[in-house]
Amino acid sequence: MVGVSMRMEMAFRDTFRVAYKIVLPNFILMLPLGYLMVVTYRVGGWPLELLFVAPLAALRWVFALLVAVGKVYRNGIKALLAGIDARDRYTYGHSVRVSRYALLLARQLKLPEDLTESIVHSALLHDLGKLGMPDEVLYKPVRLNSEELKTVRRHPVQGSAILLQAQVFPCVKDGILHHHERWDGQGYPSGLRSEEIPLSARVIAVADAYDAMTTDRPYRKALTHEQAVEEIRRMAGIQFDPKVSEAFLAVADRVRQLAAHLARRGDPFPGDVVEDLGDPLDGLHPHPQSSN
């Protein structure tokens, strides 16, 4: 595994994650082959062991291929995130913060590692559709009118459509497409309600709302942490999944710490937030343009 990690230029922990999720079950299934190799050696010595060279080489090739696919997937997310950064610095910073809050929520909810990773990556790209938004709408310094709001509300569909062009992103599509749905069915784009909404989107919805409420915009001042927390409490079971809201309230103090931590450190590199699924409060390398 170390050799594959070096060859693919990936951190060992990421190689191990791929092995744990995909390859480890294959190793368990290969235990009978290992037993057969031992029996074969005892019966015929090392010449008969040569029969196993091809299957073992094939297994190693499959392992390296799966790691390579994982690398392509992560590099694709980094590239899209860099595109968001180049288009709009606010949207990039917002996406990073939402991904960190969503990770904190996923950990509190004790979600499986695969789903947690999907939620983080969906959160990073949840506003991808804004790449195609007109400048006069994206950068408007006052409140949007009704027609402009319609344009903004198309961004989940547009972001999902961008990802449909690449077949390696199906696991993050639902979180992007449905993060503006509401628990009461009054959201968009599909009007889904309660558990019809994918869990990834329900988690992102709370994280997204908190960051939106606590960030200054040209047309309004940010709410305080306490005001945002109270709003999420009030809208539980109306706009937000009650269980996700409950999880948010349980980690509200850590969310406050994380927000302060990110404000001090600045926006991290795209590569850091794509790869890092550890404690969200751990240090991330600040983005070189984060002071802009």
Buried (B, 14 or more C-beta within 10 A) or exposed (E): EEEBBEEBEBEEEBBBBBBEBBBEEEEEEBEEBEEEBEEBBEEEEEEBBEEBEEEEEEBEEEBBEBBBEBBEBBEBBBEBBBBBBEBBBBBBBBBBBBBBBBBBBBBBBEBEEEBBBBBBBBBBBBBBBBBBBEEEBBEBEEEEEEEBEEBBBBBBBBBBBBBEEEEBBEBBBBBBBBBBBBBEEEBBBBEBBBEEBBBBBBBBBBBBBBBBBBBEEEEEEBBEBEEBBEBBBEBBEEBBBBBBBBBBBEBBEBBBBBBEBBEEBBBBBBBBBBBBBEEBBEEBEBBEEBEE
